[in-house]
Amino acid sequence: MESKLSKKEVPVLKNRLEELRKQRGIRQEELAEALEVSRQTIGSLENGRYNPSILLAFKISRYFGLPIEEIFLYEE
Amino acid sequence: MKSSYKEILFVVAGLALAAAGLAMLRLMPQAWGGPLPYLCLGVGTGAFGWGGGELLKQRALKGEPELQKRIDIEANDERNVALANRAKARAYDCMLYVFGALMLSFVLMDVELTAILLLVGAYLLVVGISVYYYVRYDKEM
């Protein structure tokens, strides 16, 4: 069966990263430093332009103390 | 502290090579005709530039662990790595077309057969390397 997504479209997960970060009063720079990624990566994740690797997703989940599925939302 | 022997070696060897190239050009231009002096100059200055740049970078970062950490994070950041790999993959796709067009142009221009065969060999080598890594990564992943 042919996929609904065209070749160029990359599925992007929705996430609650910005919401959780703001709830805790953390700046993007601080979160980036804690996760050992660049600030641009945090910005791209929050805007939904970039999907994290499973390792980074686990790091984020541990940082916020929440399960991955409560941070990253997969919708079919 | 990070060892800088390699960089020092590059600086010294680069200077020596560039000096040798200059000497060949200035002192014995008849004996050293051809591309060798220019090759020595080019490789020598390149090695000197790289080694000198690395030494200066190490000196600038000395006593700045925070800055070093930030540079490491930027270099290993997974998004930056993904961007670089994606850009390289796109450039490789383009390169295949460019090489193909160049080969066709060479044939139409009646360029010497050796040059065309070298170009075809280089093209096939690059494609072969791509296939090799595909198979290797297929076994690893």
Backbone of each chain as ProteinMPNN parsed JSONL, in Angstrom:
{"seq_chain_A": "MESKLSKKEVPVLKNRLEELRKQRGIRQEELAEALEVSRQTIGSLENGRYNPSILLAFKISRYFGLPIEEIFLYEE", "coords_chain_A": {"N_chain_A": [[0.838, -1.209, 0.0], [0.467, 2.217, -0.753], [2.212, 4.807, 0.912], [0.778, 7.535, 2.752], [2.33, 9.7, 3.08], [4.401, 11.876, 1.254], [7.546, 11.461, -0.517], [9.296, 13.466, 0.338], [8.303, 14.384, 2.715], [8.812, 14.355, 6.154], [7.791, 12.632, 8.96], [6.871, 14.366, 11.878], [7.094, 14.387, 15.348], [4.747, 15.574, 17.762], [5.418, 17.639, 20.582], [5.757, 18.36, 24.149], [7.715, 19.972, 25.023], [8.408, 22.757, 25.183], [6.362, 23.718, 26.764], [6.761, 22.263, 29.16], [9.315, 23.122, 29.828], [8.914, 25.858, 30.241], [7.142, 25.748, 32.353], [8.809, 24.968, 34.384], [10.452, 27.079, 34.532], [12.841, 27.301, 33.084], [15.542, 28.341, 31.019], [16.169, 28.134, 27.451], [18.9, 27.841, 26.923], [19.872, 26.819, 29.327], [18.584, 24.351, 29.476], [19.645, 23.189, 27.194], [22.337, 23.006, 27.927], [22.182, 21.223, 30.066], [21.327, 18.935, 28.762], [23.343, 18.516, 27.063], [23.364, 19.435, 24.387], [23.057, 21.642, 21.502], [21.758, 25.04, 21.724], [20.214, 25.642, 19.548], [19.256, 23.169, 18.803], [17.41, 22.623, 20.823], [15.6, 24.671, 20.295], [14.714, 23.896, 17.716], [13.546, 21.432, 18.327], [11.451, 22.264, 19.98], [9.962, 23.75, 18.189], [9.078, 21.777, 16.584], [10.446, 21.093, 14.339], [12.405, 19.265, 14.244], [13.077, 15.861, 14.899], [13.987, 14.13, 17.811], [16.778, 11.876, 18.519], [16.425, 8.529, 19.801], [17.991, 8.281, 22.039], [18.396, 10.931, 22.889], [15.764, 11.548, 23.407], [15.281, 9.915, 25.615], [17.044, 11.079, 27.416], [15.857, 13.576, 27.714], [13.446, 12.808, 28.813], [14.296, 11.731, 31.254], [15.398, 14.01, 32.376], [13.163, 15.654, 32.834], [11.753, 13.968, 34.409], [9.622, 12.439, 33.53], [7.617, 10.017, 31.718], [8.523, 9.069, 28.335], [6.364, 9.084, 26.522], [4.714, 10.98, 27.599], [5.855, 13.301, 27.002], [6.568, 13.365, 24.293], [4.363, 13.265, 21.646], [2.698, 10.98, 19.77], [0.776, 10.937, 16.981], [-1.569, 9.249, 14.996]], "CA_chain_A": [[0.0, 0.0, 0.0], [1.291, 3.425, -0.838], [2.123, 5.651, 2.103], [0.132, 8.839, 2.525], [3.363, 10.736, 3.093], [5.222, 11.928, 0.055], [8.947, 11.13, -0.236], [10.024, 14.552, 0.985], [7.746, 14.68, 4.02], [9.325, 13.554, 7.263], [6.851, 12.8, 10.049], [7.448, 15.018, 13.052], [6.284, 14.183, 16.546], [4.434, 16.767, 18.559], [5.968, 17.457, 21.926], [5.397, 19.354, 25.173], [9.003, 20.433, 25.566], [8.364, 24.19, 25.52], [5.432, 23.853, 27.893], [7.413, 21.738, 30.37], [10.461, 23.989, 30.148], [8.415, 27.119, 30.797], [6.562, 25.427, 33.67], [9.905, 24.881, 35.358], [11.2, 28.346, 34.498], [14.208, 27.074, 32.587], [15.823, 28.948, 29.71], [16.62, 27.16, 26.432], [20.346, 27.646, 27.093], [20.099, 25.951, 30.493], [18.152, 23.002, 29.104], [20.631, 22.69, 26.226], [23.554, 22.652, 28.657], [21.914, 20.016, 30.86], [21.18, 17.785, 27.861], [24.567, 18.498, 26.232], [23.084, 19.701, 22.965], [23.124, 23.085, 21.243], [20.494, 25.747, 21.967], [19.432, 25.536, 18.313], [18.559, 21.869, 18.82], [16.23, 22.781, 21.692], [14.652, 25.505, 19.533], [14.125, 23.087, 16.636], [12.664, 20.431, 18.945], [10.231, 22.936, 20.455], [9.162, 24.17, 17.028], [8.623, 20.584, 15.865], [11.145, 20.961, 13.05], [13.408, 18.204, 14.345], [12.763, 14.724, 15.773], [15.222, 13.733, 18.503], [17.124, 10.449, 18.523], [15.825, 7.863, 20.966], [18.859, 8.566, 23.188], [18.088, 12.275, 23.379], [14.409, 11.496, 23.963], [15.41, 9.359, 26.965], [17.706, 12.103, 28.255], [14.846, 14.602, 28.007], [12.469, 12.196, 29.707], [14.917, 11.649, 32.579], [15.586, 15.365, 32.895], [11.885, 16.161, 33.336], [11.173, 12.972, 35.297], [8.343, 11.996, 32.965], [7.803, 9.031, 30.64], [8.675, 9.651, 26.992], [5.071, 9.312, 25.848], [4.039, 12.173, 28.137], [6.552, 14.478, 26.441], [6.447, 13.283, 22.828], [3.02, 12.763, 21.338], [2.595, 10.39, 18.43], [-0.63, 10.864, 16.538], [-1.727, 8.621, 13.674]], "C_chain_A": [[0.87, 1.256, 0.0], [1.099, 4.308, 0.398], [1.457, 6.985, 1.756], [1.174, 9.955, 2.453], [4.134, 10.715, 1.792], [6.666, 11.675, 0.469], [9.63, 12.201, 0.606], [9.515, 14.837, 2.395], [8.32, 13.752, 5.073], [8.351, 13.737, 8.422], [7.526, 13.397, 11.274], [6.507, 14.806, 14.226], [5.913, 15.527, 17.148], [5.06, 16.555, 19.923], [5.581, 18.608, 22.852], [6.645, 19.974, 25.787], [8.948, 21.887, 26.037], [7.5, 24.418, 26.756], [6.104, 23.42, 29.205], [8.571, 22.632, 30.803], [9.982, 25.275, 30.819], [7.782, 26.912, 32.172], [7.631, 25.444, 34.751], [10.781, 26.135, 35.374], [12.639, 28.192, 34.043], [14.363, 27.776, 31.242], [16.313, 27.861, 28.753], [18.098, 26.825, 26.61], [20.634, 26.663, 28.233], [19.716, 24.501, 30.164], [19.168, 22.366, 28.155], [21.891, 22.23, 26.949], [23.351, 21.349, 29.446], [21.85, 18.774, 29.972], [22.394, 17.589, 26.953], [24.255, 18.525, 24.745], [23.156, 21.213, 22.757], [21.752, 23.724, 21.516], [19.587, 25.657, 20.741], [18.652, 24.222, 18.259], [17.295, 21.96, 19.677], [15.161, 23.59, 20.958], [13.946, 24.693, 18.452], [13.174, 22.026, 17.185], [11.35, 21.078, 19.355], [9.324, 23.358, 19.296], [8.631, 22.986, 16.227], [9.302, 20.41, 14.522], [12.111, 19.774, 13.068], [12.94, 17.122, 15.318], [14.03, 14.277, 16.483], [15.522, 12.249, 18.309], [16.501, 9.843, 19.776], [16.656, 8.144, 22.219], [18.553, 9.944, 23.779], [16.691, 12.302, 24.001], [14.449, 10.937, 25.394], [16.052, 10.364, 27.922], [16.691, 13.154, 28.689], [13.845, 14.05, 29.034], [13.026, 12.101, 31.133], [15.055, 13.024, 33.211], [14.285, 15.883, 33.515], [11.21, 15.172, 34.299], [9.805, 12.498, 34.833], [8.599, 10.91, 31.924], [7.823, 9.702, 29.266], [7.318, 9.992, 26.374], [4.281, 10.48, 26.429], [4.696, 13.452, 27.618], [6.378, 14.51, 24.924], [5.141, 12.59, 22.469], [2.973, 12.262, 19.902], [1.124, 10.269, 18.064], [-0.693, 10.231, 15.165], [-2.822, 9.323, 12.899]], "O_chain_A": [[1.89, 1.319, 0.687], [-0.021, 4.523, 0.863], [1.558, 7.485, 0.636], [0.943, 11.006, 1.854], [4.481, 9.648, 1.287], [6.983, 11.672, 1.658], [10.441, 11.892, 1.48], [10.216, 15.465, 3.189], [8.321, 12.531, 4.916], [8.099, 14.868, 8.836], [8.619, 12.981, 11.658], [5.298, 15.012, 14.125], [6.668, 16.494, 17.056], [5.215, 15.418, 20.37], [5.143, 19.67, 22.411], [6.628, 20.439, 26.927], [9.383, 22.21, 27.143], [7.843, 25.186, 27.655], [6.027, 24.116, 30.217], [8.779, 22.867, 31.994], [10.548, 25.727, 31.814], [7.869, 27.776, 33.044], [7.392, 25.875, 35.879], [11.737, 26.225, 36.144], [13.54, 28.862, 34.547], [13.438, 27.803, 30.431], [16.802, 26.813, 29.176], [18.502, 25.671, 26.468], [21.507, 25.8, 28.128], [20.423, 23.558, 30.522], [19.51, 21.189, 28.278], [22.45, 21.184, 26.622], [24.231, 20.489, 29.485], [22.268, 17.691, 30.38], [22.466, 16.632, 26.182], [24.801, 17.752, 23.958], [23.298, 21.973, 23.715], [20.728, 23.041, 21.536], [18.363, 25.603, 20.861], [17.538, 24.168, 17.738], [16.243, 21.439, 19.305], [13.978, 23.251, 20.989], [12.729, 24.789, 18.289], [12.13, 21.751, 16.593], [10.273, 20.53, 19.118], [8.098, 23.328, 19.4], [7.833, 23.16, 15.305], [8.814, 19.677, 13.662], [12.577, 19.334, 12.017], [12.468, 17.421, 16.415], [15.053, 14.062, 15.832], [14.634, 11.465, 17.976], [16.101, 10.56, 20.694], [16.116, 8.237, 23.322], [18.463, 10.108, 24.996], [16.459, 12.989, 24.996], [13.74, 11.424, 26.275], [15.655, 10.481, 29.082], [16.655, 13.57, 29.847], [13.459, 14.732, 29.983], [12.311, 12.36, 32.101], [14.859, 13.193, 34.414], [14.302, 16.48, 34.592], [10.208, 15.508, 34.93], [8.935, 12.191, 35.649], [9.667, 10.875, 31.312], [7.222, 10.758, 29.064], [7.146, 11.056, 25.779], [3.298, 10.925, 25.836], [4.158, 14.548, 27.779], [6.078, 15.555, 24.346], [4.854, 11.484, 22.926], [3.181, 13.017, 18.952], [0.343, 9.597, 18.738], [0.044, 10.627, 14.262], [-3.111, 8.948, 11.763]]}, "seq_chain_B": "MKSSYKEILFVVAGLALAAAGLAMLRLMPQAWGGPLPYLCLGVGTGAFGWGGGELLKQRALKGEPELQKRIDIEANDERNVALANRAKARAYDCMLYVFGALMLSFVLMDVELTAILLLVGAYLLVVGISVYYYVRYDKEM", "coords_chain_B": {"N_chain_B": [[46.736, 17.991, 29.558], [46.051, 18.383, 26.083], [47.981, 16.595, 23.733], [50.355, 18.155, 21.562], [52.096, 17.351, 19.668], [51.729, 16.376, 17.065], [50.719, 18.588, 15.677], [52.859, 20.377, 15.916], [54.748, 18.98, 14.475], [53.572, 19.09, 11.942], [53.739, 21.857, 11.475], [56.523, 22.291, 11.435], [57.397, 20.467, 9.433], [55.886, 21.448, 7.322], [56.909, 24.057, 7.014], [59.536, 23.388, 6.308], [59.115, 22.023, 3.925], [57.925, 24.011, 2.341], [60.026, 25.826, 2.286], [61.906, 24.299, 0.943], [60.654, 24.048, -1.526], [60.639, 26.749, -2.345], [63.388, 27.19, -2.455], [64.095, 25.428, -4.51], [62.869, 26.707, -6.643], [64.087, 29.258, -6.692], [66.911, 28.932, -6.464], [67.771, 26.74, -8.051], [66.43, 26.707, -10.688], [66.653, 25.548, -13.213], [67.428, 22.887, -12.802], [65.287, 21.891, -11.308], [62.822, 21.842, -12.806], [59.339, 21.861, -13.841], [56.428, 20.55, -12.039], [57.139, 19.984, -9.371], [58.437, 21.868, -7.438], [56.323, 23.677, -7.019], [54.385, 22.012, -6.048], [55.574, 21.247, -3.631], [55.593, 23.735, -2.372], [52.834, 24.271, -2.191], [51.784, 22.075, -0.694], [53.393, 22.31, 1.561], [52.802, 24.924, 2.62], [50.125, 24.516, 3.132], [50.19, 22.478, 5.104], [51.599, 23.84, 7.092], [49.816, 25.9, 7.624], [47.55, 24.497, 8.613], [48.626, 23.137, 10.87], [49.619, 25.324, 12.362], [47.248, 26.735, 12.814], [45.827, 24.915, 14.411], [47.516, 24.831, 16.645], [47.296, 27.473, 17.542], [44.605, 27.494, 18.167], [44.525, 25.633, 20.266], [46.026, 27.051, 22.11], [44.47, 29.282, 22.54], [42.295, 28.113, 23.771], [43.297, 27.183, 26.098], [43.004, 26.889, 29.539], [40.353, 27.549, 29.435], [37.972, 25.852, 30.107], [35.195, 25.869, 29.951], [34.559, 27.068, 27.525], [35.77, 25.226, 25.836], [34.161, 23.017, 26.369], [31.74, 23.925, 25.361], [32.37, 24.129, 22.658], [32.87, 21.445, 22.09], [30.312, 20.391, 22.534], [28.873, 21.684, 20.496], [30.146, 20.536, 18.297], [29.53, 17.833, 18.551], [26.827, 17.768, 18.702], [23.697, 16.278, 18.151], [21.858, 17.168, 16.236], [23.377, 18.902, 14.654], [25.222, 17.068, 13.637], [23.487, 15.416, 12.208], [22.554, 17.265, 10.32], [24.94, 17.82, 8.93], [25.497, 15.294, 7.847], [23.283, 14.915, 6.225], [23.581, 16.988, 4.414], [25.951, 16.191, 3.224], [25.137, 13.838, 2.011], [23.335, 14.811, 0.109], [25.069, 16.348, -1.417], [26.672, 14.312, -2.418], [24.875, 12.958, -4.096], [24.492, 14.975, -5.991], [27.082, 15.168, -6.931], [27.444, 12.817, -8.383], [25.883, 13.282, -10.666], [27.226, 15.529, -11.668], [29.792, 14.482, -12.167], [29.066, 12.619, -14.112], [28.131, 14.3, -16.183], [30.476, 15.649, -16.716], [32.112, 13.588, -17.651], [30.782, 12.93, -20.014], [31.08, 15.359, -21.365], [33.866, 15.427, -21.679], [34.209, 13.265, -23.397], [32.837, 14.186, -25.663], [34.431, 16.347, -26.232], [36.642, 15.218, -27.248], [38.763, 14.541, -25.566], [41.885, 13.289, -24.337], [42.183, 9.721, -24.141], [43.257, 8.525, -21.816], [42.804, 10.409, -19.786], [40.02, 10.407, -19.72], [39.527, 7.766, -18.979], [40.7, 7.758, -16.469], [38.988, 9.484, -15.14], [36.58, 8.054, -15.324], [37.356, 5.857, -13.818], [37.726, 7.08, -11.297], [35.107, 7.874, -10.788], [33.8, 5.384, -10.674], [35.152, 4.335, -8.503], [34.294, 5.978, -6.4], [31.549, 5.353, -6.399], [31.782, 2.656, -5.825], [32.878, 2.777, -3.228], [30.703, 3.831, -1.904], [28.848, 1.714, -2.145], [30.235, -0.256, -0.738], [30.251, 0.804, 1.904], [27.53, 0.82, 2.358], [26.905, -1.91, 2.456], [28.526, -2.655, 4.608], [27.5, -1.084, 6.753], [24.989, -2.157, 6.733], [25.447, -4.652, 7.819], [26.257, -3.929, 10.334], [24.112, -2.595, 11.512]], "CA_chain_B": [[46.621, 18.839, 28.352], [46.074, 17.639, 24.834], [49.306, 16.614, 23.132], [50.374, 18.94, 20.33], [53.247, 16.918, 18.871], [51.338, 16.243, 15.661], [50.601, 19.934, 15.115], [54.222, 20.934, 15.803], [55.367, 18.256, 13.352], [53.004, 19.647, 10.715], [54.291, 23.209, 11.286], [57.943, 22.192, 11.061], [57.5, 19.812, 8.116], [55.307, 22.376, 6.349], [57.887, 25.12, 6.764], [60.677, 22.799, 5.597], [58.685, 21.706, 2.566], [57.741, 25.275, 1.624], [61.376, 26.383, 2.065], [62.526, 23.481, -0.114], [60.003, 24.448, -2.781], [61.163, 28.077, -2.71], [64.802, 27.031, -2.82], [64.135, 24.805, -5.841], [62.462, 27.704, -7.639], [65.0, 30.395, -6.735], [68.334, 28.62, -6.6], [68.083, 25.807, -9.143], [65.215, 26.584, -11.518], [66.881, 24.662, -14.378], [67.465, 21.491, -12.362], [63.987, 21.491, -10.758], [61.694, 22.334, -13.601], [58.129, 21.049, -13.653], [55.493, 20.93, -10.962], [57.562, 19.59, -8.023], [58.588, 22.98, -6.478], [55.004, 24.253, -6.709], [53.724, 21.01, -5.204], [56.177, 21.39, -2.297], [55.105, 25.002, -1.807], [51.413, 24.139, -1.875], [51.584, 21.132, 0.429], [54.093, 22.886, 2.724], [52.036, 26.031, 3.219], [48.884, 23.932, 3.646], [50.503, 21.792, 6.368], [51.955, 24.88, 8.057], [48.571, 26.601, 7.989], [46.71, 23.639, 9.452], [49.303, 22.928, 12.162], [49.647, 26.614, 13.08], [45.874, 27.035, 13.237], [45.489, 24.034, 15.538], [48.285, 25.268, 17.813], [46.696, 28.72, 18.026], [43.316, 27.137, 18.778], [44.817, 25.02, 21.571], [46.521, 28.094, 23.015], [43.335, 30.142, 22.891], [41.362, 27.376, 24.632], [43.985, 26.8, 27.327], [42.431, 27.572, 30.705], [38.952, 27.909, 29.168], [37.248, 24.577, 29.964], [33.786, 26.108, 29.588], [34.537, 27.305, 26.075], [36.098, 23.934, 25.211], [32.981, 22.162, 26.506], [30.724, 24.423, 24.422], [32.809, 23.758, 21.298], [32.637, 19.99, 21.964], [28.857, 20.175, 22.412], [28.481, 22.106, 19.137], [30.69, 19.586, 17.307], [28.893, 16.513, 18.681], [25.378, 17.924, 18.805], [23.131, 15.308, 17.202], [21.221, 17.851, 15.102], [24.452, 19.375, 13.775], [25.771, 15.893, 12.947], [22.472, 14.992, 11.23], [22.565, 18.257, 9.23], [26.16, 17.622, 8.13], [25.361, 14.042, 7.09], [22.261, 15.107, 5.189], [24.18, 17.855, 3.389], [26.932, 15.378, 2.492], [24.398, 12.887, 1.17], [22.804, 15.558, -1.034], [26.219, 16.721, -2.249], [27.1, 13.095, -3.117], [23.928, 12.754, -5.206], [24.799, 15.978, -7.027], [28.396, 14.872, -7.501], [27.303, 11.76, -9.388], [25.409, 13.931, -11.902], [28.291, 16.411, -12.173], [30.808, 13.603, -12.74], [28.5, 12.056, -15.344], [28.123, 15.35, -17.199], [31.878, 15.933, -17.043], [32.605, 12.48, -18.48], [30.175, 13.091, -21.335], [31.727, 16.52, -21.998], [35.224, 15.029, -22.063], [34.108, 12.412, -24.585], [32.45, 15.041, -26.791], [35.539, 17.268, -26.525], [37.757, 14.411, -27.738], [39.888, 14.595, -24.617], [42.712, 12.073, -24.373], [41.505, 8.551, -23.549], [43.764, 8.283, -20.453], [42.113, 11.321, -18.866], [38.631, 9.935, -19.593], [39.533, 6.523, -18.201], [40.976, 8.124, -15.071], [37.754, 10.067, -14.598], [35.623, 6.948, -15.155], [37.862, 5.083, -12.683], [37.427, 7.82, -10.07], [33.646, 7.813, -10.625], [33.45, 4.035, -10.223], [35.712, 4.168, -7.162], [33.388, 6.649, -5.451], [30.324, 4.549, -6.322], [32.171, 1.421, -5.131], [33.002, 3.088, -1.789], [29.334, 3.988, -1.41], [28.259, 0.365, -2.026], [30.965, -0.932, 0.342], [29.766, 1.275, 3.203], [26.13, 0.401, 2.496], [26.925, -3.313, 2.894], [29.138, -2.699, 5.945], [26.534, -0.559, 7.732], [23.872, -3.101, 6.76], [25.822, -5.719, 8.752], [26.413, -3.362, 11.677], [22.843, -2.104, 12.082]], "C_chain_B": [[46.742, 17.997, 27.083], [47.46, 17.741, 24.186], [49.283, 17.376, 21.811], [51.567, 18.571, 19.449], [52.911, 16.899, 17.38], [51.287, 17.618, 14.982], [51.975, 20.565, 14.913], [54.936, 20.292, 14.612], [54.871, 18.82, 12.016], [53.592, 21.028, 10.424], [55.726, 23.12, 10.769], [58.089, 21.59, 9.658], [56.95, 20.728, 7.021], [56.268, 23.482, 5.974], [59.053, 24.593, 5.931], [60.317, 22.54, 4.134], [58.519, 22.978, 1.725], [59.096, 25.906, 1.306], [62.078, 25.619, 0.945], [61.949, 23.858, -1.475], [60.526, 25.783, -3.281], [62.602, 27.989, -3.189], [64.933, 26.433, -4.218], [63.822, 25.825, -6.925], [63.51, 28.79, -7.823], [66.435, 30.007, -7.11], [68.663, 27.718, -7.796], [66.874, 25.629, -10.07], [65.399, 25.649, -12.71], [66.796, 23.193, -13.968], [66.097, 20.998, -11.915], [62.838, 22.103, -11.546], [60.472, 21.481, -13.317], [57.355, 21.415, -12.4], [55.997, 20.695, -9.54], [57.731, 20.774, -7.05], [57.235, 23.571, -6.062], [54.203, 23.318, -5.807], [54.242, 21.118, -3.765], [55.655, 22.647, -1.615], [53.653, 24.869, -1.351], [51.174, 23.259, -0.662], [52.208, 21.708, 1.707], [53.291, 23.989, 3.39], [50.717, 25.516, 3.798], [49.111, 23.283, 5.005], [50.837, 22.809, 7.452], [50.691, 25.593, 8.555], [47.71, 25.779, 8.931], [47.316, 23.484, 10.85], [49.301, 24.199, 13.0], [48.269, 26.963, 13.624], [45.472, 26.206, 14.446], [46.232, 24.452, 16.806], [47.693, 26.536, 18.418], [45.375, 28.437, 18.736], [43.535, 26.545, 20.174], [45.254, 26.076, 22.587], [45.361, 28.977, 23.483], [42.396, 29.45, 23.882], [41.987, 26.958, 25.958], [43.406, 27.594, 28.505], [41.005, 28.034, 30.493], [38.122, 26.626, 29.012], [35.79, 24.752, 29.54], [33.639, 26.269, 28.076], [34.81, 26.004, 25.321], [34.88, 23.012, 25.231], [31.913, 22.582, 25.501], [31.071, 24.04, 22.978], [32.569, 22.27, 21.056], [31.154, 19.691, 21.768], [28.394, 20.542, 21.0], [28.922, 21.081, 18.092], [29.953, 18.252, 17.349], [27.378, 16.581, 18.78], [24.686, 17.081, 17.729], [22.444, 15.98, 16.01], [22.281, 18.353, 14.121], [25.046, 18.221, 12.965], [24.793, 15.435, 11.863], [22.446, 15.947, 10.032], [23.764, 18.035, 8.309], [26.033, 16.376, 7.266], [24.353, 14.191, 5.949], [22.822, 15.95, 4.042], [25.182, 17.061, 2.544], [26.232, 14.412, 1.545], [23.855, 13.596, -0.078], [23.929, 15.938, -2.0], [26.713, 15.514, -3.042], [26.186, 12.822, -4.31], [24.232, 13.713, -6.36], [26.11, 15.637, -7.726], [28.313, 13.802, -8.582], [26.842, 12.344, -10.721], [26.51, 14.788, -12.526], [29.394, 15.58, -12.836], [30.33, 13.031, -14.082], [28.551, 13.058, -16.477], [29.547, 15.651, -17.665], [32.455, 14.849, -17.952], [32.086, 12.618, -19.912], [30.836, 14.251, -22.09], [33.113, 16.157, -22.492], [35.196, 14.179, -23.338], [33.794, 13.258, -25.81], [33.568, 15.989, -27.196], [36.757, 16.537, -27.08], [38.991, 14.524, -26.857], [40.622, 13.248, -24.666], [42.059, 10.925, -23.586], [41.947, 8.295, -22.11], [43.013, 9.135, -19.439], [40.679, 10.845, -18.626], [38.573, 8.674, -18.732], [39.815, 6.788, -16.726], [39.717, 8.655, -14.397], [36.71, 8.977, -14.351], [36.037, 6.089, -13.952], [37.523, 5.755, -11.362], [35.933, 7.746, -9.751], [33.24, 6.452, -10.054], [33.981, 3.761, -8.821], [34.775, 4.767, -6.111], [32.103, 5.837, -5.274], [30.607, 3.248, -5.56], [32.281, 1.644, -3.621], [31.612, 3.21, -1.157], [28.677, 2.617, -1.189], [28.908, -0.385, -0.856], [30.414, -0.516, 1.704], [28.307, 0.906, 3.435], [26.087, -1.028, 3.069], [27.464, -3.413, 4.321], [28.158, -2.21, 7.017], [25.328, -1.48, 7.854], [24.166, -4.229, 7.747], [25.879, -5.194, 10.183], [25.079, -3.008, 12.324], [21.767, -3.183, 12.073]], "O_chain_B": [[47.472, 17.006, 27.052], [48.039, 18.824, 24.1], [48.332, 17.27, 21.036], [51.999, 19.354, 18.603], [53.698, 17.344, 16.545], [51.754, 17.782, 13.855], [52.237, 21.2, 13.891], [55.629, 20.963, 13.847], [55.65, 19.004, 11.081], [53.907, 21.344, 9.276], [56.095, 23.783, 9.799], [58.803, 22.126, 8.81], [57.493, 20.773, 5.918], [56.437, 23.815, 4.801], [59.505, 25.24, 4.986], [61.108, 22.802, 3.228], [58.915, 23.024, 0.56], [59.303, 26.446, 0.22], [62.757, 26.211, 0.106], [62.682, 23.971, -2.457], [60.821, 25.948, -4.465], [62.992, 28.612, -4.176], [65.767, 26.867, -5.013], [64.431, 25.813, -7.995], [63.798, 29.203, -8.946], [67.08, 30.647, -7.94], [69.682, 27.895, -8.464], [66.359, 24.521, -10.213], [64.441, 25.029, -13.173], [66.196, 22.368, -14.657], [65.765, 19.828, -12.11], [61.99, 22.8, -10.989], [60.571, 20.473, -12.616], [57.595, 22.453, -11.783], [55.363, 21.149, -8.587], [57.218, 20.704, -5.933], [57.032, 23.92, -4.899], [53.454, 23.754, -4.933], [53.468, 21.085, -2.809], [55.318, 22.629, -0.432], [53.295, 25.303, -0.257], [50.464, 23.634, 0.27], [51.631, 21.61, 2.791], [53.121, 23.981, 4.609], [50.245, 26.012, 4.821], [48.341, 23.495, 5.942], [50.412, 22.662, 8.598], [50.531, 25.848, 9.748], [47.201, 26.293, 9.927], [46.643, 23.667, 11.864], [49.019, 24.162, 14.198], [48.139, 27.43, 14.756], [44.858, 26.712, 15.385], [45.669, 24.435, 17.9], [47.596, 26.668, 19.638], [45.059, 29.044, 19.759], [42.843, 26.893, 21.13], [44.901, 26.007, 23.764], [45.28, 29.364, 24.649], [41.778, 30.103, 24.724], [41.299, 26.441, 26.839], [43.333, 28.822, 28.461], [40.49, 28.827, 31.28], [37.624, 26.338, 27.923], [35.222, 23.898, 28.859], [32.745, 25.705, 27.444], [34.175, 25.713, 24.308], [34.596, 22.318, 24.255], [31.266, 21.745, 24.871], [30.2, 23.679, 22.187], [32.129, 21.869, 19.979], [30.781, 18.852, 20.948], [27.623, 19.807, 20.383], [28.198, 20.789, 17.14], [29.767, 17.61, 16.315], [26.719, 15.552, 18.926], [25.035, 17.154, 16.551], [22.442, 15.437, 14.906], [22.11, 18.246, 12.906], [25.337, 18.363, 11.777], [25.198, 15.108, 10.747], [22.333, 15.516, 8.884], [23.639, 18.055, 7.085], [26.411, 16.387, 6.095], [24.548, 13.661, 4.856], [22.58, 15.672, 2.867], [25.259, 17.226, 1.326], [26.679, 14.197, 0.418], [23.909, 13.052, -1.181], [23.777, 15.864, -3.219], [27.125, 15.652, -4.194], [26.657, 12.497, -5.399], [24.231, 13.33, -7.53], [26.242, 15.792, -8.94], [29.028, 13.869, -9.582], [27.339, 11.957, -11.778], [26.707, 14.781, -13.741], [29.872, 15.917, -13.919], [31.086, 12.969, -15.052], [28.955, 12.73, -17.592], [29.791, 15.879, -18.849], [33.187, 15.14, -18.898], [32.826, 12.452, -20.881], [31.115, 14.151, -23.285], [33.498, 16.533, -23.599], [36.029, 14.34, -24.23], [34.399, 13.082, -26.867], [33.656, 16.394, -28.355], [37.785, 17.157, -27.352], [40.118, 14.594, -27.348], [40.039, 12.215, -24.995], [41.471, 11.129, -22.524], [41.137, 7.899, -21.272], [42.631, 8.657, -18.372], [40.18, 10.871, -17.501], [37.7, 8.526, -17.876], [39.25, 6.138, -15.846], [39.419, 8.327, -13.249], [36.042, 8.966, -13.317], [35.193, 5.65, -13.17], [37.088, 5.097, -10.417], [35.542, 7.577, -8.596], [32.462, 6.36, -9.104], [33.35, 3.048, -8.04], [34.499, 4.155, -5.08], [31.624, 5.652, -4.155], [29.789, 2.795, -4.759], [31.837, 0.811, -2.831], [31.379, 2.758, -0.036], [28.028, 2.393, -0.167], [28.227, -1.06, -0.085], [30.141, -1.362, 2.556], [27.89, 0.702, 4.575], [25.355, -1.319, 4.015], [26.93, -4.158, 5.142], [28.005, -2.844, 8.061], [24.716, -1.584, 8.917], [23.263, -4.711, 8.431], [25.586, -5.923, 11.131], [24.93, -3.108, 13.542], [20.644, -2.939, 12.515]]}, "name": "protein", "num_of_chains": 2, "seq": "MESKLSKKEVPVLKNRLEELRKQRGIRQEELAEALEVSRQTIGSLENGRYNPSILLAFKISRYFGLPIEEIFLYEEMKSSYKEILFVVAGLALAAAGLAMLRLMPQAWGGPLPYLCLGVGTGAFGWGGGELLKQRALKGEPELQKRIDIEANDERNVALANRAKARAYDCMLYVFGALMLSFVLMDVELTAILLLVGAYLLVVGISVYYYVRYDKEM"}
